[in-house]
Amino acid sequence: MLNEKNKLSTLHPAVISVWAAVVAAGHILPTIPVWGTGGTFSLASALSPLSGIFFGPIAGALCSAAGGFVGSFIAPHTAWMGPFTFIISTTTAFSSGCIAWGKWPPVAINKAGSIIINGGIIVYFTGTVLWFTQEIGRNIIYYPLVVYSLGFVVMITGIIFSCSLFLSPKRFLKFPAIWLCAFGGLIGGASIGNFFSLVLYKQPVEFWAALTVVSPVERAVFAAGAMIIGVPLLEGLNKIGIQAGPQKEEER
């Protein structure tokens, strides 16, 4: 992966503060029902993955953590885990950033002999392990096999192709780049959120069986929203001098 420590150090604190405020404000805007899923789409749903895509996994996670935490207080109806709901948006931002800013192969050995693993893989592995720590999760194995595997495949595809798509001079290629990163990140964030949902609400197997189809469709819609919002924002931020999204090597 890129050196996120350097990325974070070059990102002005004001940018993090402003973006965190935008994320927080996204929680109070009206939500849009997602037809056929029973879920709703809000601006905050799109901004979480964009945080990581624009500013990298660490800086993006900080933005979403701060914005999500504040958002849970100004719009408590959106915070099903109370003030801890921000954990999911933070994980989503981190996962999306790891996809957008990651390098292939996702598992490598650096010059010092240390193993470097893309953070998105760690999120998926953690979410899957946590799922099977719950009895209900062990009784519906096909949910993570279908949903998490689909997200994982998209994540790997994003790691392979998204950086070159972002760096292409062809504007339309940024649309699939953002969708890949957002979808992979949203499923990654959901894998952590699902664990908390199992622990807190203990939904029956039938509930998760229905979500086996609904969850990927819902996240695909959220990723499309992030894509539509994200491409103009990405170009606009770069035009005003705020480096957003993967940059060419000499610009990093």
LUMPA-799279 format. One record per atom (N, C-alpha, C, CB): residue in three letters; y, z, x. Coordinates in steps of 0.05 Angstrom, whole numbers, padded with zeros to 5 digits, always signed. Glycine has a CB too. Layout:
BEGIN
ALAYZX ...
//
This chain:
BEGIN
MET-00024+00000+00017 MET+00000+00000+00000 MET+00025+00000+00017 MET+00000+00024-00019 LEU+00048-00005+00004 LEU+00073-00004+00018 LEU+00079+00025+00026 LEU+00095-00016+00002 ASN+00096+00028+00045 ASN+00105+00055+00053 ASN+00124+00066+00031 ASN+00118+00055+00081 GLU+00113+00080+00012 GLU+00130+00090-00010 GLU+00150+00111-00001 GLU+00113+00101-00032 LYS+00144+00125+00021 LYS+00163+00144+00031 LYS+00189+00130+00039 LYS+00152+00159+00056 ASN+00186+00107+00051 ASN+00210+00092+00059 ASN+00224+00081+00034 ASN+00203+00069+00078 LYS+00209+00072+00014 LYS+00220+00061-00010 LYS+00236+00083-00024 LYS+00198+00050-00029 LEU+00225+00107-00026 LEU+00239+00128-00039 LEU+00264+00136-00025 LEU+00220+00152-00042 SER+00263+00136+00002 SER+00287+00144+00017 SER+00309+00124+00016 SER+00279+00148+00046 THR+00303+00098+00010 THR+00324+00078+00008 THR+00334+00075-00021 THR+00313+00051+00017 LEU+00322+00088-00040 LEU+00331+00086-00068 LEU+00351+00108-00073 LEU+00306+00089-00087 HIS+00375+00100-00081 HIS+00397+00119-00086 HIS+00389+00138-00108 HIS+00423+00104-00093 PRO+00394+00164-00105 PRO+00388+00184-00125 PRO+00401+00177-00152 PRO+00398+00211-00117 ALA+00423+00164-00152 ALA+00437+00157-00177 ALA+00420+00138-00193 ALA+00464+00145-00171 VAL+00405+00120-00179 VAL+00388+00101-00193 VAL+00366+00116-00207 VAL+00377+00080-00173 ILE+00354+00135-00193 ILE+00332+00151-00206 ILE+00343+00166-00230 ILE+00320+00170-00185 SER+00367+00178-00226 SER+00378+00193-00248 SER+00385+00176-00273 SER+00404+00207-00238 VAL+00396+00153-00268 VAL+00404+00135-00290 VAL+00379+00125-00304 VAL+00421+00112-00280 TRP+00359+00117-00288 TRP+00335+00106-00301 TRP+00320+00128-00316 TRP+00316+00094-00280 ALA+00320+00153-00305 ALA+00307+00175-00320 ALA+00322+00180-00346 ALA+00308+00201-00302 ALA+00348+00177-00346 ALA+00364+00181-00371 ALA+00357+00159-00391 ALA+00394+00180-00365 VAL+00352+00134-00381 VAL+00344+00112-00399 VAL+00317+00118-00411 VAL+00344+00085-00383 VAL+00298+00128-00395 VAL+00272+00135-00405 VAL+00274+00156-00426 VAL+00254+00144-00382 ALA+00290+00177-00421 ALA+00293+00198-00440 ALA+00305+00188-00466 ALA+00312+00221-00429 ALA+00325+00171-00464 ALA+00338+00159-00488 ALA+00318+00142-00504 ALA+00362+00143-00480 GLY+00299+00130-00490 GLY+00279+00113-00504 GLY+00263+00129-00524 GLY+00261+00101-00484 HIS+00261+00155-00521 HIS+00245+00171-00539 HIS+00258+00175-00566 HIS+00239+00198-00527 ILE+00285+00172-00567 ILE+00299+00177-00592 ILE+00304+00152-00608 ILE+00325+00192-00587 LEU+00298+00129-00597 LEU+00301+00104-00611 LEU+00279+00100-00631 LEU+00302+00080-00592 PRO+00284+00086-00653 PRO+00263+00082-00674 PRO+00239+00068-00662 PRO+00274+00065-00697 THR+00215+00076-00673 THR+00190+00063-00665 THR+00183+00041-00684 THR+00167+00084-00664 ILE+00166+00022-00674 ILE+00158-00001-00689 ILE+00128+00001-00694 ILE+00165-00028-00675 PRO+00118+00001-00719 PRO+00089+00002-00724 PRO+00075-00022-00711 PRO+00084+00003-00754 VAL+00052-00017-00699 VAL+00036-00039-00687 VAL+00015-00047-00708 VAL+00023-00030-00660 TRP+00018-00070-00720 TRP+00001-00078-00742 TRP-00029-00079-00733 TRP+00009-00106-00752 GLY-00046-00067-00750 GLY-00074-00068-00745 GLY-00085-00046-00726 GLY-00081-00094-00733 THR-00067-00030-00714 THR-00076-00009-00696 THR-00071+00019-00706 THR-00063-00013-00669 GLY-00051+00022-00724 GLY-00043+00048-00733 GLY-00025+00062-00714 GLY-00068+00065-00737 GLY-00019+00050-00691 GLY-00001+00062-00671 GLY+00027+00051-00675 GLY-00011+00056-00643 THR+00045+00061-00658 THR+00073+00053-00659 THR+00082+00046-00631 THR+00091+00075-00671 PHE+00101+00027-00630 PHE+00113+00019-00604 PHE+00141+00030-00602 PHE+00112-00011-00601 SER+00147+00043-00580 SER+00175+00052-00576 SER+00184+00042-00549 SER+00176+00083-00577 LEU+00210+00043-00545 LEU+00221+00034-00519 LEU+00209+00050-00496 LEU+00252+00036-00520 ALA+00204+00075-00501 ALA+00193+00092-00480 ALA+00166+00082-00471 ALA+00191+00121-00489 SER+00151+00070-00490 SER+00124+00059-00483 SER+00126+00037-00463 SER+00110+00049-00508 ALA+00148+00022-00464 ALA+00151+00000-00445 ALA+00164+00009-00419 ALA+00168-00022-00458 LEU+00181+00029-00421 LEU+00196+00038-00397 LEU+00179+00053-00377 LEU+00219+00055-00405 SER+00158+00066-00386 SER+00140+00081-00368 SER+00128+00063-00347 SER+00119+00095-00383 PRO+00114+00041-00354 PRO+00103+00024-00333 PRO+00125+00010-00317 PRO+00085+00003-00346 LEU+00147+00003-00330 LEU+00169-00010-00315 LEU+00181+00008-00293 LEU+00191-00019-00335 SER+00180+00034-00297 SER+00190+00052-00277 SER+00175+00047-00251 SER+00187+00081-00285 GLY+00149+00046-00252 GLY+00133+00042-00228 GLY+00135+00014-00217 GLY+00104+00048-00234 ILE+00136-00006-00235 ILE+00138-00034-00226 ILE+00165-00038-00212 ILE+00136-00053-00250 PHE+00186-00027-00222 PHE+00213-00032-00210 PHE+00217-00017-00184 PHE+00234-00024-00230 PHE+00209+00009-00184 PHE+00217+00026-00162 PHE+00193+00037-00145 PHE+00232+00050-00173 GLY+00169+00028-00151 GLY+00146+00037-00135 GLY+00133+00061-00148 GLY+00155+00043-00107 PRO+00108+00067-00140 PRO+00093+00088-00154 PRO+00105+00116-00152 PRO+00066+00089-00143 ILE+00116+00124-00129 ILE+00126+00151-00126 ILE+00154+00154-00139 ILE+00128+00158-00096 ALA+00173+00136-00132 ALA+00199+00138-00145 ALA+00198+00132-00175 ALA+00218+00117-00132 GLY+00180+00114-00183 GLY+00177+00108-00211 GLY+00165+00131-00226 GLY+00160+00083-00215 ALA+00146+00145-00214 ALA+00134+00168-00226 ALA+00154+00190-00230 ALA+00110+00178-00210 LEU+00172+00194-00210 LEU+00193+00214-00212 LEU+00212+00207-00235 LEU+00209+00215-00186 CYS+00219+00182-00238 CYS+00237+00174-00260 CYS+00224+00180-00287 CYS+00243+00144-00258 SER+00199+00173-00290 SER+00185+00177-00316 SER+00180+00206-00321 SER+00159+00162-00316 ALA+00174+00221-00299 ALA+00170+00250-00303 ALA+00195+00264-00313 ALA+00161+00263-00276 ALA+00217+00258-00300 ALA+00243+00270-00309 ALA+00251+00261-00337 ALA+00265+00264-00289 GLY+00249+00235-00341 GLY+00257+00224-00367 GLY+00238+00233-00389 GLY+00258+00194-00366 GLY+00212+00233-00383 GLY+00193+00242-00404 GLY+00195+00271-00410 GLY+00165+00236-00394 PHE+00201+00287-00390 PHE+00204+00316-00395 PHE+00228+00321-00413 PHE+00207+00331-00369 VAL+00251+00309-00407 VAL+00275+00312-00424 VAL+00270+00301-00451 VAL+00299+00299-00410 GLY+00256+00277-00452 GLY+00251+00264-00478 GLY+00234+00281-00497 GLY+00238+00238-00473 SER+00216+00298-00485 SER+00199+00315-00502 SER+00216+00336-00517 SER+00177+00327-00486 PHE+00239+00342-00506 PHE+00256+00362-00519 PHE+00276+00350-00538 PHE+00271+00378-00498 ILE+00286+00326-00532 ILE+00306+00314-00550 ILE+00292+00299-00572 ILE+00324+00295-00534 ALA+00266+00293-00569 ALA+00251+00280-00590 ALA+00223+00292-00591 ALA+00249+00249-00586 PRO+00221+00317-00600 PRO+00196+00332-00600 PRO+00174+00319-00617 PRO+00200+00359-00609 HIS+00182+00302-00636 HIS+00161+00289-00653 HIS+00145+00269-00637 HIS+00175+00275-00676 THR+00155+00261-00613 THR+00140+00242-00596 THR+00123+00256-00576 THR+00160+00223-00582 ALA+00124+00282-00575 ALA+00111+00297-00553 ALA+00087+00312-00565 ALA+00130+00317-00540 TRP+00064+00298-00566 TRP+00040+00310-00578 TRP+00027+00331-00560 TRP+00020+00289-00584 MET+00036+00332-00535 MET+00027+00353-00516 MET+00049+00372-00509 MET+00015+00341-00491 GLY+00070+00373-00526 GLY+00093+00390-00521 GLY+00107+00381-00495 GLY+00084+00419-00518 PRO+00118+00399-00480 PRO+00133+00392-00456 PRO+00116+00379-00434 PRO+00147+00416-00444 PHE+00089+00381-00438 PHE+00071+00370-00417 PHE+00064+00340-00423 PHE+00046+00386-00416 THR+00075+00329-00445 THR+00069+00301-00451 THR+00078+00282-00429 THR+00083+00293-00477 PHE+00098+00291-00413 PHE+00108+00274-00392 PHE+00086+00267-00371 PHE+00131+00288-00378 ILE+00065+00282-00370 ILE+00043+00277-00351 ILE+00032+00249-00355 ILE+00021+00298-00353 ILE+00030+00241-00380 ILE+00018+00214-00386 ILE+00037+00192-00377 ILE+00012+00212-00416 SER+00062+00194-00384 SER+00081+00173-00376 SER+00084+00172-00346 SER+00108+00177-00389 THR+00082+00195-00333 THR+00084+00196-00304 THR+00060+00182-00291 THR+00086+00226-00294 THR+00036+00187-00302 THR+00012+00174-00292 THR+00013+00144-00297 THR-00013+00186-00305 THR+00024+00137-00320 THR+00027+00108-00326 THR+00045+00094-00306 THR+00037+00104-00354 ALA+00068+00107-00300 ALA+00087+00095-00281 ALA+00075+00094-00253 ALA+00113+00112-00280 PHE+00061+00115-00245 PHE+00048+00115-00219 PHE+00027+00093-00217 PHE+00035+00142-00213 SER+00010+00090-00237 SER-00011+00070-00237 SER+00000+00042-00236 SER-00029+00074-00261 SER+00021+00037-00253 SER+00033+00010-00254 SER+00046+00004-00227 SER+00054+00009-00276 GLY+00059+00024-00215 GLY+00071+00020-00189 GLY+00051+00014-00167 GLY+00088+00044-00181 CYS+00028+00027-00169 CYS+00007+00023-00149 CYS-00004-00006-00151 CYS-00016+00042-00153 ILE-00004-00017-00175 ILE-00014-00044-00179 ILE+00007-00064-00168 ILE-00020-00050-00209 ALA+00032-00060-00176 ALA+00054-00079-00168 ALA+00059-00078-00138 ALA+00079-00072-00183 TRP+00058-00055-00127 TRP+00066-00051-00098 TRP+00042-00049-00080 TRP+00083-00027-00095 GLY+00017-00050-00091 GLY-00006-00048-00075 GLY-00013-00073-00059 GLY-00030-00040-00092 LYS-00031-00070-00040 LYS-00039-00093-00024 LYS-00070-00097-00027 LYS-00031-00090+00005 TRP-00079-00121-00022 TRP-00107-00126-00022 TRP-00118-00125+00007 TRP-00113-00154-00035 PRO-00141-00113+00012 PRO-00159-00100-00008 PRO-00148-00072-00016 PRO-00187-00097+00004 PRO-00156-00062-00039 PRO-00146-00037-00049 PRO-00157-00013-00033 PRO-00152-00033-00078 VAL-00179-00017-00019 VAL-00190+00004-00002 VAL-00192-00008+00026 VAL-00219+00013-00012 ALA-00179+00005+00045 ALA-00178-00005+00072 ALA-00176+00018+00092 ALA-00153-00024+00076 ILE-00180+00011+00118 ILE-00178+00030+00139 ILE-00154+00022+00157 ILE-00204+00031+00156 ASN-00135+00040+00161 ASN-00111+00034+00176 ASN-00117+00037+00206 ASN-00088+00052+00169 LYS-00097+00032+00222 LYS-00101+00032+00252 LYS-00109+00059+00262 LYS-00075+00023+00265 ALA-00101+00080+00247 ALA-00108+00107+00256 ALA-00136+00115+00248 ALA-00088+00127+00244 GLY-00150+00097+00234 GLY-00177+00103+00225 GLY-00179+00117+00199 GLY-00191+00119+00246 SER-00157+00121+00185 SER-00157+00135+00159 SER-00163+00115+00137 SER-00130+00149+00154 ILE-00176+00124+00116 ILE-00182+00107+00093 ILE-00159+00108+00074 ILE-00209+00116+00079 ILE-00149+00084+00067 ILE-00126+00082+00048 ILE-00137+00071+00022 ILE-00104+00063+00060 ILE-00134+00086+00001 ILE-00143+00077-00026 ILE-00120+00074-00044 ILE-00164+00098-00037 ASN-00119+00052-00058 ASN-00097+00047-00078 ASN-00097+00069-00098 ASN-00100+00020-00092 GLY-00074+00081-00104 GLY-00072+00103-00122 GLY-00082+00097-00150 GLY-00044+00112-00124 GLY-00081+00072-00158 GLY-00091+00065-00185 GLY-00121+00070-00187 GLY-00084+00036-00191 ILE-00135+00065-00166 ILE-00164+00070-00167 ILE-00170+00099-00170 ILE-00177+00059-00141 ILE-00154+00116-00156 ILE-00157+00145-00158 ILE-00152+00154-00186 ILE-00138+00159-00138 VAL-00132+00143-00199 VAL-00126+00151-00227 VAL-00149+00144-00245 VAL-00100+00137-00237 TYR-00159+00120-00243 TYR-00182+00111-00260 TYR-00207+00128-00255 TYR-00188+00082-00255 PHE-00212+00134-00230 PHE-00235+00150-00223 PHE-00232+00178-00235 PHE-00239+00151-00192 THR-00208+00189-00232 THR-00203+00216-00242 THR-00206+00217-00272 THR-00175+00226-00233 GLY-00194+00198-00286 GLY-00195+00197-00315 GLY-00223+00194-00325 GLY-00178+00174-00325 THR-00239+00178-00312 THR-00267+00174-00320 THR-00283+00199-00316 THR-00280+00151-00305 VAL-00280+00212-00293 VAL-00295+00237-00288 VAL-00287+00259-00308 VAL-00289+00247-00259 LEU-00261+00261-00314 LEU-00252+00281-00333 LEU-00263+00275-00361 LEU-00221+00281-00335 TRP-00265+00250-00368 TRP-00277+00243-00394 TRP-00305+00255-00397 TRP-00278+00212-00398 PHE-00321+00252-00377 PHE-00349+00261-00378 PHE-00352+00291-00375 PHE-00365+00246-00358 THR-00331+00305-00370 THR-00333+00334-00369 THR-00334+00346-00397 THR-00309+00346-00353 GLN-00327+00329-00417 GLN-00326+00338-00444 GLN-00351+00329-00459 GLN-00301+00329-00458 GLU-00362+00346-00476 GLU-00387+00339-00490 GLU-00383+00315-00508 GLU-00396+00363-00507 ILE-00360+00314-00522 ILE-00355+00291-00539 ILE-00354+00265-00522 ILE-00328+00294-00555 GLY-00342+00267-00499 GLY-00340+00244-00481 GLY-00368+00235-00472 GLY-00323+00250-00457 ARG-00385+00253-00467 ARG-00412+00246-00458 ARG-00429+00233-00481 ARG-00427+00270-00448 ASN-00420+00239-00506 ASN-00434+00228-00529 ASN-00425+00200-00537 ASN-00431+00246-00552 ILE-00404+00190-00524 ILE-00395+00163-00530 ILE-00388+00149-00504 ILE-00370+00163-00549 ILE-00408+00143-00489 ILE-00405+00131-00463 ILE-00392+00104-00463 ILE-00433+00129-00449 TYR-00397+00089-00485 TYR-00387+00062-00485 TYR-00356+00060-00487 TYR-00399+00046-00508 TYR-00343+00081-00496 TYR-00313+00080-00497 TYR-00302+00076-00469 TYR-00302+00105-00510 PRO-00307+00093-00450 PRO-00296+00088-00423 PRO-00308+00063-00410 PRO-00301+00112-00405 LEU-00333+00057-00416 LEU-00345+00033-00404 LEU-00330+00008-00413 LEU-00374+00031-00412 VAL-00321+00007-00438 VAL-00307-00016-00448 VAL-00277-00015-00441 VAL-00310-00018-00479 VAL-00264+00007-00448 VAL-00235+00009-00446 VAL-00226+00012-00417 VAL-00224+00032-00462 TYR-00238+00031-00403 TYR-00230+00036-00375 TYR-00238+00013-00357 TYR-00242+00062-00365 SER-00261+00001-00362 SER-00270-00021-00346 SER-00252-00045-00349 SER-00299-00029-00353 LEU-00243-00050-00374 LEU-00224-00072-00379 LEU-00198-00067-00364 LEU-00218-00075-00409 GLY-00188-00042-00365 GLY-00164-00036-00351 GLY-00167-00038-00321 GLY-00154-00008-00358 PHE-00190-00030-00311 PHE-00196-00032-00283 PHE-00196-00060-00273 PHE-00222-00018-00276 VAL-00209-00078-00288 VAL-00210-00106-00281 VAL-00182-00118-00280 VAL-00227-00122-00301 VAL-00165-00111-00300 VAL-00137-00121-00300 VAL-00122-00110-00277 VAL-00123-00114-00327 MET-00127-00084-00270 MET-00114-00072-00247 MET-00120-00086-00221 MET-00122-00042-00245 ILE-00146-00092-00217 ILE-00153-00106-00193 ILE-00141-00134-00192 ILE-00184-00109-00191 THR-00141-00148-00215 THR-00128-00174-00217 THR-00099-00172-00210 THR-00132-00186-00245 GLY-00086-00151-00220 GLY-00057-00147-00214 GLY-00052-00142-00185 GLY-00046-00125-00230 ILE-00069-00126-00172 ILE-00066-00120-00144 ILE-00068-00146-00127 ILE-00087-00100-00134 ILE-00086-00163-00136 ILE-00091-00188-00121 ILE-00067-00208-00124 ILE-00116-00202-00130 PHE-00057-00211-00149 PHE-00039-00232-00154 PHE-00010-00224-00160 PHE-00048-00247-00178 SER-00005-00200-00169 SER+00022-00193-00179 SER+00044-00195-00158 SER+00022-00166-00191 CYS+00038-00186-00134 CYS+00059-00187-00113 CYS+00069-00215-00108 CYS+00049-00174-00087 SER+00050-00234-00105 SER+00058-00262-00100 SER+00072-00273-00124 SER+00033-00279-00093 LEU+00065-00265-00148 LEU+00078-00274-00172 LEU+00107-00264-00174 LEU+00063-00266-00198 PHE+00111-00238-00166 PHE+00138-00227-00166 PHE+00156-00241-00145 PHE+00136-00197-00159 LEU+00144-00249-00123 LEU+00160-00261-00101 LEU+00164-00291-00105 LEU+00146-00256-00075 SER+00151-00302-00125 SER+00154-00331-00130 SER+00182-00337-00140 SER+00132-00341-00150 PRO+00194-00359-00132 PRO+00220-00367-00143 PRO+00219-00376-00173 PRO+00232-00389-00127 LYS+00194-00380-00183 LYS+00191-00388-00210 LYS+00192-00364-00229 LYS+00164-00403-00214 ARG+00213-00364-00245 ARG+00219-00340-00262 ARG+00196-00334-00281 ARG+00244-00345-00278 PHE+00183-00355-00293 PHE+00163-00350-00313 PHE+00138-00336-00303 PHE+00155-00377-00326 LEU+00134-00337-00277 LEU+00111-00323-00265 LEU+00114-00293-00265 LEU+00106-00333-00237 LYS+00138-00283-00268 LYS+00142-00254-00269 LYS+00132-00243-00296 LYS+00172-00248-00266 PHE+00130-00259-00316 PHE+00119-00249-00342 PHE+00090-00240-00339 PHE+00122-00271-00363 PRO+00072-00257-00330 PRO+00045-00247-00326 PRO+00043-00225-00306 PRO+00026-00270-00318 ALA+00060-00225-00285 ALA+00059-00204-00265 ALA+00065-00177-00277 ALA+00080-00210-00243 ILE+00085-00175-00294 ILE+00092-00150-00307 ILE+00070-00142-00327 ILE+00119-00152-00320 TRP+00060-00161-00341 TRP+00039-00155-00361 TRP+00014-00143-00347 TRP+00031-00180-00378 LEU+00005-00155-00326 LEU-00018-00145-00312 LEU-00014-00116-00302 LEU-00024-00163-00288 CYS+00009-00111-00290 CYS+00015-00085-00279 CYS+00018-00064-00302 CYS+00041-00085-00262 ALA+00032-00072-00323 ALA+00036-00054-00345 ALA+00010-00047-00360 ALA+00056-00066-00365 PHE-00006-00067-00365 PHE-00031-00062-00379 PHE-00050-00044-00363 PHE-00045-00089-00386 GLY-00053-00051-00337 GLY-00069-00035-00320 GLY-00059-00006-00318 GLY-00071-00047-00293 GLY-00033-00003-00316 GLY-00021+00023-00315 GLY-00023+00039-00340 GLY+00008+00021-00307 LEU-00020+00026-00363 LEU-00022+00039-00389 LEU-00050+00050-00394 LEU-00013+00020-00411 ILE-00070+00034-00387 ILE-00098+00044-00390 ILE-00103+00067-00371 ILE-00118+00021-00386 GLY-00092+00065-00347 GLY-00095+00087-00328 GLY-00083+00112-00338 GLY-00082+00079-00301 GLY-00058+00110-00349 GLY-00046+00134-00361 GLY-00061+00144-00385 GLY-00017+00127-00369 ALA-00072+00126-00401 ALA-00088+00134-00424 ALA-00113+00149-00416 ALA-00095+00110-00441 SER-00125+00142-00393 SER-00149+00155-00385 SER-00144+00185-00380 SER-00160+00142-00359 ILE-00121+00192-00370 ILE-00114+00220-00367 ILE-00106+00232-00394 ILE-00090+00223-00347 GLY-00091+00218-00410 GLY-00083+00228-00436 GLY-00107+00233-00454 GLY-00064+00208-00449 ASN-00127+00215-00452 ASN-00151+00219-00469 ASN-00165+00245-00463 ASN-00170+00195-00466 PHE-00166+00252-00438 PHE-00178+00278-00431 PHE-00165+00301-00445 PHE-00178+00282-00400 PHE-00138+00302-00443 PHE-00123+00323-00457 PHE-00127+00322-00487 PHE-00093+00321-00450 SER-00129+00298-00498 SER-00134+00295-00526 SER-00161+00307-00534 SER-00132+00265-00534 LEU-00181+00302-00518 LEU-00208+00313-00523 LEU-00207+00344-00522 LEU-00228+00302-00503 VAL-00193+00354-00503 VAL-00192+00383-00499 VAL-00177+00397-00521 VAL-00179+00390-00472 LEU-00154+00385-00529 LEU-00136+00398-00549 LEU-00145+00394-00577 LEU-00109+00388-00545 TYR-00155+00369-00584 TYR-00160+00363-00612 TYR-00189+00358-00618 TYR-00144+00338-00619 LYS-00205+00353-00598 LYS-00234+00350-00602 LYS-00241+00330-00624 LYS-00247+00377-00608 GLN-00229+00306-00622 GLN-00235+00286-00643 GLN-00264+00278-00642 GLN-00217+00261-00638 PRO-00275+00272-00665 PRO-00304+00265-00667 PRO-00310+00239-00654 PRO-00313+00265-00696 VAL-00336+00234-00649 VAL-00345+00209-00637 VAL-00336+00185-00653 VAL-00375+00209-00634 GLU-00336+00187-00679 GLU-00327+00164-00696 GLU-00299+00156-00691 GLU-00331+00172-00726 PHE-00282+00175-00685 PHE-00254+00170-00679 PHE-00252+00152-00654 PHE-00238+00196-00674 TRP-00266+00160-00633 TRP-00265+00145-00608 TRP-00279+00118-00610 TRP-00277+00161-00585 ALA-00300+00116-00627 ALA-00313+00091-00632 ALA-00294+00070-00643 ALA-00337+00095-00651 ALA-00277+00079-00662 ALA-00257+00060-00673 ALA-00236+00052-00652 ALA-00243+00073-00697 LEU-00229+00071-00635 LEU-00209+00065-00614 LEU-00220+00047-00592 LEU-00199+00091-00602 THR-00245+00043-00591 THR-00256+00025-00570 THR-00244-00002-00572 THR-00287+00024-00572 VAL-00238-00011-00596 VAL-00225-00037-00601 VAL-00195-00034-00602 VAL-00236-00050-00626 VAL-00186-00013-00616 VAL-00158-00009-00621 VAL-00142-00004-00595 VAL-00153+00014-00640 SER-00153+00013-00578 SER-00138+00021-00553 SER-00130-00003-00536 SER-00155+00040-00537 PRO-00149-00021-00529 PRO-00140-00044-00512 PRO-00120-00061-00526 PRO-00164-00060-00505 VAL-00123-00065-00552 VAL-00103-00082-00567 VAL-00076-00069-00567 VAL-00113-00087-00596 GLU-00075-00043-00572 GLU-00050-00028-00572 GLU-00036-00030-00545 GLU-00055+00001-00580 ARG-00052-00025-00523 ARG-00040-00026-00496 ARG-00031-00054-00489 ARG-00060-00015-00476 ALA-00045-00074-00499 ALA-00037-00102-00493 ALA-00010-00107-00506 ALA-00059-00121-00504 VAL-00006-00097-00530 VAL+00020-00100-00544 VAL+00042-00085-00529 VAL+00018-00090-00573 PHE+00036-00061-00520 PHE+00056-00046-00505 PHE+00063-00060-00479 PHE+00045-00017-00498 ALA+00042-00072-00466 ALA+00047-00087-00441 ALA+00064-00111-00446 ALA+00020-00095-00428 ALA+00059-00124-00469 ALA+00075-00148-00476 ALA+00104-00139-00480 ALA+00064-00161-00502 GLY+00109-00116-00493 GLY+00136-00106-00496 GLY+00149-00101-00469 GLY+00136-00081-00513 ALA+00134-00089-00451 ALA+00145-00084-00424 ALA+00151-00110-00410 ALA+00124-00068-00407 MET+00135-00130-00415 MET+00139-00156-00402 MET+00165-00169-00413 MET+00115-00175-00408 ILE+00168-00169-00439 ILE+00192-00181-00451 ILE+00218-00167-00443 ILE+00190-00181-00482 ILE+00217-00140-00442 ILE+00240-00125-00434 ILE+00244-00126-00404 ILE+00237-00096-00443 GLY+00222-00126-00389 GLY+00223-00123-00360 GLY+00233-00146-00344 GLY+00196-00116-00350 VAL+00227-00170-00352 VAL+00235-00193-00335 VAL+00265-00196-00334 VAL+00223-00219-00347 PRO+00280-00195-00357 PRO+00309-00196-00355 PRO+00321-00173-00339 PRO+00321-00197-00382 LEU+00309-00148-00344 LEU+00319-00125-00329 LEU+00314-00128-00299 LEU+00306-00100-00339 LEU+00291-00138-00292 LEU+00284-00141-00264 LEU+00304-00160-00250 LEU+00256-00153-00261 GLU+00310-00182-00262 GLU+00329-00201-00251 GLU+00357-00189-00251 GLU+00328-00227-00266 GLY+00365-00175-00272 GLY+00391-00164-00274 GLY+00396-00143-00253 GLY+00396-00153-00301 LEU+00377-00125-00249 LEU+00380-00104-00228 LEU+00383-00116-00201 LEU+00356-00085-00229 ASN+00367-00136-00194 ASN+00368-00148-00168 ASN+00395-00163-00164 ASN+00345-00167-00164 LYS+00405-00174-00185 LYS+00431-00188-00183 LYS+00454-00170-00177 LYS+00436-00204-00208 ILE+00452-00145-00187 ILE+00474-00126-00182 ILE+00469-00109-00157 ILE+00478-00108-00206 GLY+00449-00116-00141 GLY+00445-00103-00116 GLY+00425-00080-00115 GLY+00470-00094-00106 ILE+00412-00075-00138 ILE+00391-00054-00139 ILE+00364-00068-00136 ILE+00393-00038-00166 GLN+00351-00063-00113 GLN+00326-00076-00108 GLN+00304-00064-00127 GLN+00318-00072-00079 ALA+00295-00081-00145 ALA+00274-00073-00164 ALA+00251-00092-00162 ALA+00285-00073-00193 GLY+00227-00081-00162 GLY+00203-00097-00160 GLY+00197-00103-00130 GLY+00206-00124-00175 PRO+00173-00112-00124 PRO+00166-00119-00096 PRO+00185-00138-00084 PRO+00137-00130-00095 GLN+00193-00133-00059 GLN+00212-00150-00045 GLN+00198-00164-00022 GLN+00236-00133-00036 LYS+00210-00184-00012 LYS+00200-00198+00012 LYS+00199-00178+00035 LYS+00216-00223+00019 GLU+00181-00182+00054 GLU+00176-00163+00076 GLU+00201-00156+00090 GLU+00156-00175+00095 GLU+00218-00175+00095 GLU+00243-00169+00111 GLU+00263-00153+00095 GLU+00256-00195+00120 GLU+00259-00152+00067 GLU+00278-00138+00051 GLU+00269-00109+00045 GLU+00282-00152+00025 ARG+00244-00102+00052 ARG+00233-00076+00046 ARG+00242-00056+00067 ARG+00203-00077+00045 
//
